[in-house]
Amino acid sequence: MKNKMLNWFKDIYKETEGVGVYFAPGRVNLIGEHTDYNGGHVFPCALEIGTYGAVRLREDRTLRFYSINFPDEGVIISSLDDVLSGEELIYHRKDDWANYPKGVLWAFAQHSFLEKHSDIKIESSNINRGMDILYYGDIPNGSGLSSSASLEVLTAYIIKDLFQIDISLKDISLLSQYAENKYVGVNSGIMDQFAVAMGKKNHAIFLDTSTLEYEYAPLSLVDKRIVISNSNKRRGLGDSKYNERRSECEEALRRLQTVVKINTLGDLSKDEFEAHKDIIKDDTLIRRARHAVYENQRTIEAIKSLKTNDMQRFGDLMNESHISLRDDYEVTGHELDSLVEAAWEQDGLIGARMTGAGFGGCTVNIVDEEYIESFISKVGIQYKEKTGLRADFYVVEIGGGPRRL
Ligand code: GLA
């Protein structure tokens, strides 16, 4: 891959000297969906697929971005002075995908970010030269596998490395999330950037999003494998109902706070929720909050069942998670439901659910190795019959975090 990147770089920028190649993974979330902005737990892992970046420092302050995945956009040109200056949003629609790396550069210079995280010392004046960057990603974009977080974390990691900025991987995830929230304008939680930046080979990350305390859980699936299926129904986070779900949870929380002392929905046990839920009054808001509370408890139970090697329980929790996302949170839709429901019928299936924000994108399945072939072919046929769409399947490995190749 490194050579491929160097060759592409040469084709686009006509340079071969001083080019570095980097990688950051995508992620799949095993369980704990729509809990990260509710102070709950998540359980994602980094993948071996991800985003590559080839980069070369320039003598001037020009920035040039090119993506092999979006050749029609051509080389997108900007400058350090435009990107680093000002507190104002300077998201340019015409810059398309390049707003992600630009947003990350912008975040490095944001005082409002740095003041909030006073332990992070970034001398953004270190960033004093322009760059030519070429990206290539093998994560299907808009599929719920965090192609955007991967691009953001990769860019932050490149900047850390090239300009010798002293910033930890955990802080890289916070900075990338800040770029996504404030520059790109999607109010996402911390899960994706954290999973990408902190990924560890063969481990899933059990993260408490209210404290950012985390634990690596070895995922020895033995004779089972993770199979991701892509519904090929694209989802754009920005124009989806993601922000709406977030506000619904905030409203439910405000109402609950009039009777219980909690900071987030993740602070509630199931019993506490049941005892107080009537104060929320609105049926939709009750269902949204119920999902957040129960999904958090499921995630806590999921890591326990993994530790006792109870894979069947883990799979059942995945299935329950999907049902809750379908009925209470309403973020699945016909395509994701058809894929998961087809998976549930197959021999060798341990558990299946949608993964990521929902409204399209991918599902995650744990499948007995010996059944993988029949699983893929039967689910593919059933899905096509029901939706007219072709599903893609990936048998994935859990990979490590960002690195220079
Ligand atoms: C998207 C967001 C995450 C998280 C998931 C849902 O991937 O970026 O922060 O909220 O949706 O679990």
Residues whose N, C-alpha, C, O or C-beta is under 5 A from the ligand:
A	BS01	GLA	G32 E33 H34 T35 D36 S188 G189 I190 M191 D192 G356 A357
